[in-house]
Amino acid sequence: MYYPYTEAYMELSKKTTILFSPELHRQLAQHAARRGVSMGELVREACVATYGLVDRETRTASVHALAALTLPVKSPADMKRESQPTAADLLP
């Protein structure tokens, strides 16, 4: 998964203390170790992923990338028709 945040992205100058239950702390520490990142980095990435803390330029680039995709998608009417079963589909 791509997170637009890296430690080089901005200066880390504010500190916050977060209290976790022992079990959650253990799970987060294991996850961070498997990924080879600090728990701080893990929490920062989760905040960015959850709250969308990215700059306007990154959001605009993402919109342009999505708009440039060419996917085999039918019209909304065709998709609705295909997703709703007919009586013949439901009855034996």
C-alpha positions as CSV (number, residue, x, y, z in Angstrom):
1,M,0.0,0.0,0.0
2,Y,1.3,3.5,-0.8
3,Y,1.4,6.1,1.8
4,P,2.4,9.6,0.6
5,Y,4.0,10.2,4.0
6,T,7.7,9.5,4.7
7,E,9.9,10.9,7.5
8,A,11.6,13.0,4.8
9,Y,8.2,14.4,3.9
10,M,8.1,16.9,6.8
11,E,10.1,17.8,9.8
12,L,9.1,15.8,12.9
13,S,8.9,18.4,15.6
14,K,5.7,17.7,17.6
15,K,5.5,14.9,20.2
16,T,2.3,13.1,21.3
17,T,2.0,10.4,23.9
18,I,-0.4,7.6,23.1
19,L,-1.4,4.9,25.6
20,F,-2.2,1.4,24.2
21,S,-3.5,-1.7,25.9
22,P,-0.7,-4.3,26.4
23,E,-2.2,-6.5,23.7
24,L,-2.6,-3.8,21.1
25,H,1.0,-2.6,21.8
26,R,2.3,-6.1,21.3
27,Q,0.4,-6.5,18.0
28,L,1.6,-3.1,16.7
29,A,5.2,-3.8,17.8
30,Q,5.1,-7.1,15.9
31,H,3.6,-5.5,12.8
32,A,6.2,-2.7,12.9
33,A,9.0,-5.2,13.3
34,R,7.7,-7.3,10.4
35,R,7.6,-4.2,8.2
36,G,11.0,-3.0,9.4
37,V,9.6,0.4,10.6
38,S,9.4,2.1,13.9
39,M,6.1,2.1,15.8
40,G,6.1,5.9,15.4
41,E,6.3,5.5,11.6
42,L,3.5,2.8,11.7
43,V,1.2,5.2,13.7
44,R,2.0,8.1,11.3
45,E,1.2,6.0,8.3
46,A,-2.1,4.9,9.9
47,C,-3.0,8.5,10.6
48,V,-2.3,9.5,7.0
49,A,-4.2,6.5,5.6
50,T,-7.2,7.1,7.9
51,Y,-7.5,10.8,7.9
52,G,-6.1,11.6,4.4
53,L,-3.5,14.1,5.6
54,V,-2.0,14.8,2.2
55,D,-1.3,18.0,0.4
56,R,-3.4,19.4,-2.4
57,E,-0.8,18.6,-5.1
58,T,-0.8,14.9,-4.1
59,R,-4.6,14.7,-4.1
60,T,-4.8,16.4,-7.5
61,A,-2.2,14.0,-9.0
62,S,-4.2,11.1,-7.7
63,V,-7.4,12.4,-9.3
64,H,-5.6,12.9,-12.6
65,A,-4.2,9.3,-12.4
66,L,-7.6,7.9,-11.7
67,A,-9.2,9.9,-14.5
68,A,-6.5,8.6,-17.0
69,L,-7.4,4.9,-16.3
70,T,-9.2,3.1,-19.1
71,L,-11.2,0.3,-17.5
72,P,-13.7,-2.1,-19.2
73,V,-16.7,-0.6,-17.5
74,K,-20.2,-0.6,-18.9
75,S,-22.8,2.1,-18.6
76,P,-24.5,2.4,-15.2
77,A,-27.8,1.0,-16.7
78,D,-26.0,-2.0,-18.0
79,M,-24.2,-2.6,-14.7
80,K,-27.4,-2.3,-12.8
81,R,-29.2,-4.7,-15.2
82,E,-26.4,-7.3,-14.8
83,S,-26.3,-7.0,-11.0
84,Q,-30.0,-7.5,-10.4
85,P,-31.2,-11.1,-11.0
86,T,-34.3,-11.7,-13.1
87,A,-37.1,-14.0,-12.0
88,A,-35.7,-16.7,-14.3
89,D,-32.4,-16.5,-12.5
90,L,-34.1,-17.0,-9.1
91,L,-36.6,-19.7,-10.0
92,P,-35.7,-23.3,-10.8
